[in-house]
Amino acid sequence: MRKGQGYGREMVEKAIAYAQSAPRGKAKLVELTYKPENAAAKKIYDSLGFRLTGDVLACGEDRRH
């Protein structure tokens, strides 16, 4: 799989859609983490409206919601 084909964005969009219609009830909040040096992930999450929470996990990943 090559970068830039939109698969990452599509995957995140599908995960959000699932969370919004999950069989156990709709999610009130969607959170994720990622390594700050992952520029492609940052771009996708920014474009989908995820914002940094200011929390950084022990493994160095930033938290967004």
NORMOSUL-V732783 format. One record per helix or strand of 2 or more residues. SS is the DSSP state (H for helix, E for strand). FROM is the first residue (numbers start at 1). TO is the last residue. If there is no record, write none. Layout:
ss=SS from=FROM to=TO
ss=SS from=FROM to=TO
This chain:
ss=H from=7 to=21
ss=E from=32 to=35
ss=H from=39 to=47
ss=E from=52 to=56
ss=E from=61 to=64
